């Protein structure tokens, strides 16, 4: 396993989408049915910036078994800093790729997150497209007692894959708190359950190809503007670090 690439204090595994999916599939294939689970974090610039000021988040990301670059900003910053990651690996793309493995291998998959209606819609669609998979799930609105019941259900199901869609960093912190669960691999997937249900449309392929998915989401959901303000701050810090490195004889931005 290659050494992680550090971008603004956060370490990323230098893997492609295909390499990440195959690594996870190998973990699941070798899983013995007990805990602790393997945790996957897909970290975008927001997570990087949050980890810089929140030691708890930084620790969760550092201890994760796989950390992918979920955001073109991370990919560009890694190039500026002279240790590039090969490509952007988003939670949505990685989850979609893993569904193929789940169907081929007849895995048990548990979805946790989104509203009850959205979860139901997603499970219906996924069961239609991947009937070989043993699907389970629970919506993301629960109290302390509800969480106990969810944990008990997950322990009974023993899913090969646990997808948690509660937004970063909540989903990643939740997984880290429950790493003793009898789960093969757990991964935060943000709003992907809403996309699978059809409640939310993902950016068209052309927008994704030109790395403008963030802009498409902002246009569709203007309330995201406060979250997006972190992006220019991240870019300025990364560019400043790269220029400092270049002055000291390092690679720096091209």
Secondary structure, DSSP 8 states (H G I E B T S, - for coil): ----EEETTEEE----HHHHHHHHHHHHHT--S-S--EEEEEE-HHHHHHHHH-HHHHHHHHH-SEEEE-SHHHHHHHHHTT---SS---HHHHHHHHHHHHHHHT-EEEEEES-HHHHHHHHHHHHHH-TTSEEEEE-S---HHHHHHHHHHHHHH--SEEEEES-TTHHHHHHHHTTTSS-SEEEE-TTHHHHHHTSS----HHHHHTT-HHHHHHHH-GGGHHHHHHHHHHHHHHHHHHHHHHHTTS----
